[in-house]
Structure formats: structure tokens, C-alpha cells
């Protein structure tokens, strides 16, 4: 038979010739019909539907598939990335057929498991599935295997259907009632004692070569000592690639570890993959702004301490210029920079903070700061293998460094409190593997963040910082409260407004007293780009500017 002739406009099909055949086959519930399609393409504009359609056109060039339909921008791009193709590097004919078959099998399974009111499309569920399991694995799955995967993924999909909401846990639960402990499903006994725990710590690098790993290693040692050797910990390091992370997690499970702390944010997807396949293991990933129900995420609320450091820097500076060295613009980092600048402006309204990034590809070995900059906020901790005094807040004068203070994340206390959550059976721990995404975000009031001062700090400055610290801990002072201006004097917060915690985490703008910018991902070293693609913020764009304008108009109305 001759193909029917149809016009396609914005993914809708209008039959010109062959209406009867189409009607009959539709009545018989046929999957498809051979057609000659004439595509009418709208002019590109700012309409979200048109933007999504243009993303679809790129997707179609790479896959030749009409079946996948998304309703939000960015998802076609994510799926192309997940299956490792692009319009310039498309699937060949056989691969296109394989992709369509894979999607059709998944669609059959999805419709069998679909729950009324789930509010999740086949395409959204497929994207989540491919991102977690990897397309190379998914395309080899048969229907029964996908059914088994779907059962394990059910709560992740339900969470995604609810908009991937994140529950921020800002205070640890100290101890719960005995009856609540009995509900904990991790072990089939009525009470969890530290002796029952074997805890794996998975590090991207070694403690000798990475300040991040070094801090967590100090925390692990503290954890063992705080429980007087009652629990056992095991270290797995060099997990600096997806394959190595997967191998370390597998080894930890083979070694009968029942709790896993993966300290690299880029390890999150591998953690989720393992968690859905091993519900008996509690897995925690050190990151923030993650929406997974199968694992819990944890991260320090560093911006509070950075606010104090900014106030101290301005008090100690004899000029109106301060230096700030950041590493990567991941979630939470921009809030740290802005909090520092806010604290500094509280003490000296004329202060300017000069921002540099240590992770840039073209960064010189030694940064040459402006001659008027003598107070600098450097990295928070040293690398044992490359010891340097350029950390914390320090004074640089005639090549001589004088350390003043440093922000200290007490990972030991953080892990101690996390283990107590497991032993006490906190609601967030019990709800792992269910329909909630719990992110533990603790700070100064939880006694996991602090500042260590040198003897060079004047007593008056010390008293000021104690006052500010106590105010933050008791909730009477919030760094991001009141009128706040971003660069170019853009108003981002009104007098009576306090920025919500999620807006602080996702912050992607810089304060108007900061001299510097948020560079694009491509400007950073290659070993950091995978982390930034996963957890990096984007510099302020027109869409975000529009969101701020809309938010402010609501506040003012």
C-alpha cells in the first residue's frame, strides 16, 4: 500500500491523504502506519513549547524516534547525553531500531505498573531509568528484567512524579522513643547497636593527596574513637571514575558493610544504582540538592561560618579590598562566597571582595593579588602531601603569611550524629527507599561547623564574632535576610524577606560587592568538569533574572 500523507506541526499530525486507513487502524489499536511526513517548523522564539520542539528536532536527528515526548526543556538533551549520541553523531539504522524497541518494551512495562495519579510520562520514567542504569545496560534488558528493575525503581519514579521534591533535614533527631526504634527495617532485631555496624568510607582520592578526603578521613578516625571501637570502619579510596566507584561499592558489599558513606558528590548515581539493587544496605552520599529516595545525602551548612569569616576579614583589613579563593562553583559554594561578602559588608560597607578560582585550567601557580589586598580567604584545609600556609583566612604582607582563622567542618561529629540517627531510627533514615528525598544539611547550631582562631585576633574582634555566632545558632541572625543586591545592582531580596534554604543552596548569582564571575564549566580542569556537570551551578541567565523579577513582584504586591 501507498503510505498515507500527513503534515506534522509541533509533534501533532494532520492527515491529508489516507484518513480512512488511519481511522480503521486506530480503531484496531495498531501501533503505527507507514506515512510520508511533511514537517512544518515554527519560527524559533521564546515560547517554551517552541523551545522544547527545537530540542526534539535535535533528538530526532540523532535517534529518528517520534515516540519520546517531553514537556520540559532540557530533557531531550539529557536523554541524548545518557545514550551518548548527538545530532552530529547519530545512531545508525540498526541502533535506531534497537532504541525504538528498547523504548517500546519499557513503555509496555510502564503501563502495567502505572498508578493512577502518578503524573509521570513514559518518557520521564524512561529518562530516569536510563540515567540510573546506563543505556548500554538498559538496551540489553528484556521485559521480565525491566519489570524487576521497575519494582526497585518504583519509589524513585514516584518521587520524580511529585516534582523531585527534597526534604532538607537541618537538625538531627537526638533520640527517639523505644517503640519507634522497633520500626527500623534495616535489621530484623529490635534495637540497633553500634557493634552491628560495619561502615564503608569511599573516597575519590587518598587522604594524602586531597584536602576533601583528608577532612573525611579525620572524621572517620574520630567516629571510631567516639564509639570506643564498638563499630568497624573500612576505607576504599581511588574511586575517581564511575567504574572505580562501582568496584569500590561492590567490594564494600562483598565485605559485608551495611552502611556506606560515599564522600564524592559525583558518586551519587552509582550509589543509587546500588541502593535499588541492595535495599538491605544504607547508602549515604556527601552532596546537597539531590533528589533520590534510595539514598540519603548529607552536607555541611558552611555559609554560616563563611559569614563570620567575612566579618573578621573586614575587621582585620586596613584597606577596602579582600581576596577570596574558591575552588569550584558547585551547589553551596556560591552561597559561601556571598555569605562571606555579606559578613564583610556588615563591618565595612565599602569593602570589595576579589574572587579567584583555583580550579581553572589556566590558573597560574601563584595568584598575583591586587597590591592593596592583604587579607585573603584561601582554601579551608591543607593537602598533607603539599603542606602550605595559604589556607583559611590569612594576612599576606611582603611575601609573609600570618594565619588568622579557619573554617572547620567537624566531620567526626557529623558522622557520629549520622550513626546515632541510624541507631535511634530517625524518621528520615526509616523513610529511605520510600517516597522522600532526605538531604541532611547541618551547620553551626548542630555543632558540626566551627571557626578556629589564632592568637593574632584582637579581643574586640573575637567578642564580635562570638556575638554573631551565638545569634546565628539561636536563630536571631540569618546571613541572607533583608535587602540584597546582586551584581549590576539587581535586587534579589527585599527588606522583610529571608531567602529560603533551597534558594541558598541553588544560588547562582554573586553579590554586588564581589569583583569576579562564575566561569563556565569548560574553563575548569578536566578532572573537575564531571563534578561540575553533575553538581555545578550555572551563571545567572535571562530565565533566572525573570524568575527573580516575578518573585519580587509577588513580594511587593
DABELWO-V900664 format. One record per helix or strand of 3 or more residues. SS is the DSSP state (@ for helix, = for strand). FROM is the first residue (numbers start at 1). TO is the last residue. If there is no record, write none. Layout:
ss=SS from=FROM to=TO
ss=SS from=FROM to=TO
This chain:
ss== from=4 to=9
ss== from=12 to=17
ss=@ from=19 to=27
ss== from=35 to=40
ss=@ from=48 to=63
ss=@ from=75 to=82
ss=@ from=93 to=113
ss=@ from=122 to=133
ss=@ from=135 to=138
ss=@ from=143 to=161
ss== from=167 to=169
ss=@ from=178 to=181
ss=@ from=194 to=196
ss== from=198 to=202
ss=@ from=211 to=226
ss== from=232 to=236
ss=@ from=242 to=254
ss== from=259 to=262
ss=@ from=265 to=277
ss== from=282 to=286
ss== from=296 to=300
ss=@ from=303 to=316
ss== from=321 to=326
ss=@ from=333 to=347
ss== from=352 to=357
ss== from=375 to=377
ss== from=393 to=397
ss== from=400 to=409
ss=@ from=411 to=424
ss=@ from=427 to=430
ss== from=438 to=442
ss=@ from=444 to=446
ss== from=449 to=453
ss=@ from=459 to=473
ss== from=484 to=486
ss=@ from=487 to=489
ss== from=490 to=493
ss=@ from=501 to=505
ss=@ from=521 to=523
ss=@ from=526 to=535
ss=@ from=542 to=556
